[in-house]
């Protein structure tokens, strides 16, 4: 009886510390159960397993501090609410109200682990690394935005290949990512964003590969809900030149780690914020080079174009300019007048999807919004 808790604590401590040693983010892991924490306390009082227990408790404290930075929970508080019981049965744990996703972004993130597991079963990390070795080098995503801004005096357009969204449903029935990307490029887009989420946006990592193999020269942004480094390797292996990181989901420690991971593969990272608090927090990330302001409210999904101006006060713009950080306006941009609003606020790039992709003449729509 006296030895078993100590062995459990040692095992848990070593697993947590090994995750960090391998570069995994602690905030990705499911919460430590109260039962395990009680064992930590009990063993510490007896003086057993001292170093390992203290290390594990410190790791849990770090994770708790990280969770206070974000508004989106990475997992249901009590873990997964469904458990497989063979091929024919699934046991569902009755959940409290707090066990349900608080908004659509949280729902997407909770399901993302299942999607990652499916991809990993087909292509593990070793296979992705082998594929990356024979993939052409990443293109200069940030350089393309700067070049287009200097050439035209207008924000560099990141045009999005987007078939559907949770709020709008199917946006374009006859969705051909290659044709759309070619029209975007012909119309004058600086870069192209490709939705890869399967369940909620009807996207695919394969679309990245299709667009790149079709000869599109614009750099590609992998528009994915990233919670693991595996997804970054997956994006590069499929031809992406940049990734999206969402501040509402990722604490600064994860943002820093994922940006470094992307840079090691030659990729840029667009860090997306929604609020003043997220903007000020993200500015503390030393590796930050590209920041996007999403004008869509995470709770209501309503869009306020002037959110960009609210986040870009004079002090924030000064700090961005000192570090040569490019700001991207996102959501709610439909007309040249909308483009002017975010450009006047301080954006040198815009990300536009729905208002372009649903048009019959996509090339003309790109030219019109940039006029």
C-alpha positions, 0 to 999 in steps of 0.5 A: 500500500505504501509503495504503489502511490509512489510508483504512480507518481514517479511514472506520471512525473517522468511522462510529463517531463519527457513530453517537454523534453521531446518538445511537446507543449504541456498545454496540449495534454489532458488535465491531470486528474484530481486523483493523481494530484491527491497522490502527488500531495500525499507522497510529497508529505511522506517525502517519497519520490521527492524530485520527480514529484516536485518536477511534475507539480511544477509542470502542472503549475506551468500548464495551469498558468498557460491555460489562463492565457487562452480563452479556448479549452484544448480538451473537455475539462473531464477528458473525452466524453465518448469511449469505444467499447468494441466495434458496435458499442460506444459508451457515452459519459453524461456531461455537465453543461461545462463539458460542452464546447462554449463556442464553435472554435472550441468545438473544432479544437476538441474534435481536431485530436481525432482528425490528427490521429486519422492523419497520423495513422496514414502518415506518421512523423517519420514519413512526413520528414522523408516527404519534406526532404524531397519537397521543393523549399518553402516560398517567401510568404512575408516577402510576397506580401511586402512586394505586393504592397510596395508594388501597388500601394494596396494591402497584399491580398491573401485570397482564401480557397474556402468551400464551407464554414460553420456559420454559412454552410456550403459557400461554393458548390462547384468547388475546384481548389486549383481553378480558384487558386489560378484565378486568384493568382491571375487577379493579383493576389499576393498569397493564397490561403487553403482551408484544411479542416475537414469536418467544419470547413470541408477542406483537405491537406490534399488541396495544398498539394493539388494547388502547388503541383498545378504550378501556382507560384503564390506562396500558400498559407495552411489555414488549419487549427494547429494544436500539435507540431505534427500538423506543421510538418504535415503542412510543409510536406503538402507544400505549404509556405506558412501556417496559422496559429490562433492566440485564443487556443495557444499560450505564448509558450506554444506560439513561440515553440510552433513559430520556431518549428515553422521557421526550422522548415522555412515557413512563416507563421501568421498569429491570429488575435481577436481582442486587445488582451490577445494582441498585447499578450502576443506582442511579448512573443519574440519570434513574432513577424506576422499578426492577423486581426480577426474581426469576428467575435468568437462567442457570437460570430458577428463581425465588426470591421472596426475591431482592427482599428480598436486593436491598433492604437498608436502605441501598438502600431509603434511597437509593430513598426519597431519590429517590422511586424506586418498586420493582416486584416481578417473577416468582414472585408467585402468591398474596396471601402472595407479594404480602405478601413483596415488599411487606414487602421494600419494593415499592409495585408488582408485575408479575404475568402467568402466575398471572393470565392462565391463569385462566378468571375473570381479573377475579376472579383480580386481585381475589383476589391483591390481597385 
